[in-house]
Structures are given as C-alpha cells and as structure tokens.
Amino acid sequence: MIRSLSRGLDILTILNKKGSASASEISDSLRMPRSTVYRILETLVNKGFIYQHKSDKRFRLTDKIGTLSDGYTEEDHMANISRGYLENFTEKFQWPATLATLSGLSIVVRENTDLESPYAVEQFTIGYSMPILGTASGFCILAFMKSDDRQLLIDTLLSSEDGNQDEYDQFSIQRELKTIKKNGYAVKIRTRRYTDQTALSVPIKNSKSIIKGALTVRYSSSAYDLDDAIKLFIPRLKEASDEIATKIDTHKEKALKSIQFDL
C-alpha cells in the first residue's frame, strides 16, 4: 500500500464528511503527525482538489473533486451495491447470479458471479450485451416498465433486424409480460447443447416503482423441477432485490441533499 496516497484519501474523506477542517483537526482525527498533514494538504491544494479559506484557515473541497466521480454511473453504483448479494447467493446455492440493466435495445451484464460458480457452463463478462427478448432479465425489465415506454420499446424491437420477430409478436409478448407481472418474476428456458438452462429473474424497483434492473439466477433445468426452483430461488432473489433498491434510494437521497446544500 502506498502510504502517502492512503493518507491523502483519508484526508479527502474527512473533508467530504465534515465540509471543512483545520490541519490540527485532521491530525487529531487521523492520529497523523501535523507536519505530514501539512505536506499532503499542500499537495492537494496545488492539485486544485482543496483550498484553504483565508478567513478561518480551514480546508475545504473544490469543485474539481467532482471530476473524480464523473465516470461513475448509476449502473456502476448498482453493480457495487449488488456484488455482495450476488456472492452470498452463489455461495449458498452454487449457481451463477447476475445483475443486468437495460441499455438501448439490449440487456447488459453489470455484475455476476460466473467465475465463482462451479456450475457456470457459459461465463459472461461484465459489459456483455444480450437481446432483450432472448433473456429472462430482459422480459422482467420490460414487464415492470411504464406502459408507454414499454410499448415504444416493444414496437422498436419488433421492427429491428434482430428483434426476434420469428419467435415473438405483439400478442405473445404481451401475454408473457402479463404473466410475469402477475407472478413477480420471469422464467426463460434455453435449449443448450448438453442440457437445457433455466433462468429466473426478479425486478429491482425503487421506491417510486421505477424499474432499475433485474437479478437473475441460471441453473441446469435437469437439476430441479421448475416449481421447486421457484420456491428455492425467488424468495432469496426478491430479498436481495429489495435491499439493493433501498440502498439505491438512500444513495439518491444523500446526493439530492448534497446538491441542495451546495445551492
């Protein structure tokens, strides 16, 4: 570990939490020699990430600190939150679990446990893109979208070259989505070379019932009867989904309060 970098990050964390701090307060809080604190503060000032106000001599963050998070998207935040839940799920059941979100006309893998699962015959990398109508997560997200947005997306998918027109039409899609919404989860069975694979997917919805993504487990269809798999996996997926959604809402509330404070 690079000690000076670690200490610099600790100082930024304190300033972010407190809003401002003196060199002595930082020194006492981190139990760090004041001479070391001054050297790091000087570096951060020179780099433009903090400044010292002349009136009270306290250090504060500058707007430049925001550039450190410019590339950190809501999807990145969801993936960060979901990682522990996916790992716990796979540790308990051994099957691979995935967080996926909508991106344009595709479903994108944001996080998964394919490498941790001994039963992941296919391993999908983070960022892997899949057709919406070819996945349980895609159907799950469609089912819980706002009706106008959902219909526009379905129309676009069916008119596109890779929209699964041969397999689906408006009626079959709407019938499937109605079932998913009623049950609260989606089921997709895919025929594979050696064994069929079943995917079960539940939605991640925020406090305003806006769909943010889906959690999915993939397992060999021969391992369980479908009803048994639903009883085994769906409650745990829903529990994880609810907790992830709560953390998303909490993060957004804190961000809004921060913006209001800045204004």
N, C-alpha and C positions, 0 to 999 in steps of 0.2 A: 504494500500500500504506500502511495506517495503521501507522506505525512503533511506536507505543506498544502497540497491540494485538498486533502481531507479537512484540514483546519479552515481553509478558505470556504469550503462548502458549509461547514458548521456555522461560520460567521454569517453567511448569506441566509441560512435557515433562521438564525436568531433575529436578524433584521426583518425578515419576511413575517415572522410571528409577532414581533413587538412593534414593528413600524419604525422604530428608531432606537438607538442605543449608544451609549458612550463607550470609549475604549475600555474604561475601568469596569463597566458593567459586563462587557463581553469577556474580559479577562477573568472576572469572578465567576461568571456563568460557566465558562468552558474550562476553568482552572488552568489557564494558559498564561505564560509569562507575558507581562504587558508589552515588553519590547517586541515579542513575536507578533502580538496582536497588531501593534502599530505597523510593522513591516507588511503584514498581509493586508491591512486596511489601505495602506499606501498603494499597494499593487492594484487593489480593486478600484480605488479612486482613479488611478492612472488609466485603467482599462475602461473606465466610464460606467461601471456597474453600480457604484455607490458614490455618495458625495457627503461632505461634512458641512452642515449649515453653520454660518458664521455666528448666528445669534446664540445658539445653545451648545455649539461644538459637538452635536450628536450626529451620528452617521445614519443615512437613510438610503434606500434603494433608488436607483434612477429608472427611467422608462426602458433603458437598454436591457434590463433584466428580463423583460418580457420576450426579447428575441430568443432566449434560451428555450422557450416553450412554443415558438411559432410552428414548429413541425410536429407538435404533439397533438394529435387529433382526438376527437371523441371516441373513435374506434380504437385508437391506441389505449385510451383510458379504460375502455370496456375490457380490452384484452388483458390489461394489467390487473384489473379487478377480478376477472374470471379465472385467471390462471390457477389460483389456489383451489377453487371449487372444482375445476376440471381434474386437477391432480388428485384431489381427495376422492372424486367419483371413480377414477380409473384405479386408484389404489384399492378401493373397496371391491369393485366389480371386474377389474382387469380389462374391460372393453374400452376402446378409444372414445373420447368425448371431444366435441368441437364447439367453438363459438363461431358463428357466421353472421355476416350482415349483408344488407343489400347494397350494391354498387352498380348504378346504371341498370343494365338488363341482365346482370349476373349476381350470383351469390359468391361472396369472398370469404375464405377461411381467415379468421383473425387470430385464433389461438386454438391449439388442440394438444392432445396427449398421444398422438400416434407413435411417437418414439418411445413413450413409457409403457405402451400396451403390448403385451406379448401376442395379442390376437389381431393386431392391425395388419391385415394381409396387404392392403393398399395404404401407403403412407403419403399424406398430402402435406405440402409445405405451407407455411404461413404466406398468405397472399394468393394462394391458388384460387382460380376462378372457375365457377361451375354454372351451368344453366339453371335458371330459377325453377323451371318446370321439371327438371330432372332430379330434384333433391327434396328431401323431407323438410329441410330448413327453408328452402325457397317457398314451398307451399304453405308452411307455417307462417312465414312473414307475410305472404300475400293475404292469408285468411284474416289476419288481425290489422291490416292496413285500413285507413279511412276509405270508405266505399268509392269515392270519386277517384282517389289516387290509385286504388286497386284496379278499377275498371280501365283507366287510362293505360296502366302498365300491362294489363292482360291484352288489350287491343294492340298495343305496340309489340308485345311478344309474338302474338299470332300473325302479325303482318311482317315480322322479320324473317330472314332466311333460316335462322337457327332456332325458331320458336316452337319446335316440337309439334308442328301443325298436323303431322301424320298420326300422332298419338292423342292429341287433345283438341277439343273445340270449346266454344264458349259454354255449352251446356255441361260437358263433362268436368270442366274446370270449376264452374260454379257449384256443381253438385259436390265435388270433392272439398271445396272450401267451406261449404255449409257444414259438412260432417266434421271437419277439423275444428271449426269454431264452436260447434256444439260439444265436442269431446274435450277441447282444450289442448290438443296435441295433434301432430301429423305423423303418418306412417308411410314409409316408402320402401318397397321391396324391389331389389335389383337382382337380376339374374347374372351371376358371375360364372367364371369358367369351372371352378371346382365346387362351389357352394353358393346358394343364394344368400344375399346380405340384406338385413332389415335395418332401417334407420328410424328412430323415434325422435321427434323434435318438439320442444316446447318454446313458446314465445317469451321474450324479455320485454315487458311493457313498463313504462314509467308511471308515475302517479297520475298522469293525465291520459293514461291508456294509449299512449303513442308507442308503436312497436319500434324497438331499438335493435333487435337481433333475435337469434334463436340459439338454444343449446340442443345439441344432438348427440345421441349415442348410436354407434354402429355395432352390430353383432351378427354372428352367423345365424341364419334363420333356423338351422337344424338344432341349435343349442337350446331353444326354448319354444314352447307354444306361444303364439302372439299374445294371448290373454295373460299368460304368466309373465311375459317380458314387460307388458304394460304395467302390471301390478308391481313389479320389481323396480323398474327404472323410472317411470313417470313421476312418482311422488318425490324422489330424490332430485330429479331434474327441475321440477317445479320449485322445490325448496331453494335450490341454488339460484334459480332464475329470480325468485322474489328478493333474495338477499342482494343479488347483483343490482337489480333495479333500484332498491333502496339506496345503495351506495352511489349509484349514478345520480339519483335525485339529490342526495346530500352534497355531492361534489358540485352540482349545478347551483344549489342554493348558496354555498360558500362563495362560488365565483360571482354570483349576482350581488351578494353583499359587498364583496371586494370592489366591484365596479361602482356600486352606489357610494361607497366610502370615498373612492377616488374622485367621484364627481363632486 
